[in-house]
Amino acid sequence: MSWNWQKSDWPQFSWDEERLSPLEERLLLEAGVFVGTTKHVGPEDREQIVIEAMSTEAVTTSEIEGEILDRASVQSSIRRQLGLAVDERRVRPAEQGIAEMMVDLYRGFSAPLTSEMLFGWHEMLMRGRPEVREVGRYRSNAEPMQVVSGAIYRPTVHFEAPPSAAVAGEMERFVAWFNDERQPALTKAGIAHLYFVSIHPFEDGNGRIARAIAEKALAQAVGQPSLIQLAATILARRKEYYAALAAANRENEITGWLMWFADTTTEAQRRTTAGVEFVIAKSRLLERLRGELNDRQEKALQRMLREGPAGFAGGLSASNYASITGASPATTTRDLADLVDKGALVRTGERRHARYHVAIAAG
């Protein structure tokens, strides 16, 4: 069995441009909708959108690799990096590192890609990881770099990357390609992701950096930070993601991979736009209800709104409301009925099966 980098045409990838063209057009259309939507957002809401987008990507790109981070800590660190008001929360090195990388990607999206940039990202990602021996530099270990699963005595090798001795040269060629390539947005971003993980230049963190590079390519194509929910959408399709990469790692005809990546990215763009629309609708709802809710209702509604467009899982029950607010059963019944009357919540079901949803349509 041979891998893509062992083929004679490496890294001259080929694909069916006609199949990608409609998806490229759809992405540009969605990007235009996103830009148009954000024009209706005030400064405070814009700040929230940026923080939510970056923290979502930070948490989900890590979760794809099996690392679970504390979202509140990531948000706190992002706010600190952006010079915004923060609490006194203690932030672990892992949360701080991924937050720093996301802010650097956001601020420097238009800058050329360099090895030094990649080394910096790697140092951020590996913060608090003493077991990783080579941090902030390309791997040099003589042992094969393999992606494996299964029992240690009978592992399944999903991919073997180029030997460490070849990495510096491969990365020099990759960086030059990224900075000079003029392919359409989805095509370039998809190739960049696959090309980078095929080289697998670091001891660890390659998947997270590959997704960051893809987002950098998308941002450069639209001329502003994309804030796209790419990692969040990939996480929802994680099995498909690994299967698509595994298939693409064997050949340099990559239409299948690019079609999968393009479909996932356009879905991510729709999610991003829906998130902005939700923030706008949430602000309008809270403004309309200003001064009309008691402290319990305000607390419960804010808790529900933190769940975003997807809403409170299964809807809010009376027992949920009592748990959040500490209200008695009779007070809970009155509060919820009042929230429905005021148009803050919509009720479905009856009696003990009643569930309450925020009166904002999901995107």
PyMOL commands that set and color helices and strands:
alter all, ss='L'
color gray80, all
select helices_A, chain A and resi 4-6+17-38+43-64+71-81+93-107+115-125+164-180+185-199+206-222+230-236+238-248+255-289+295-305+308-310+318-325+329-341+351-353
alter helices_A, ss='H'
color red, helices_A
select strands_A, chain A and resi 146-149+156-160+345-348+355-358
alter strands_A, ss='S'
color yellow, strands_A
deselect
rebuild
show_as cartoon
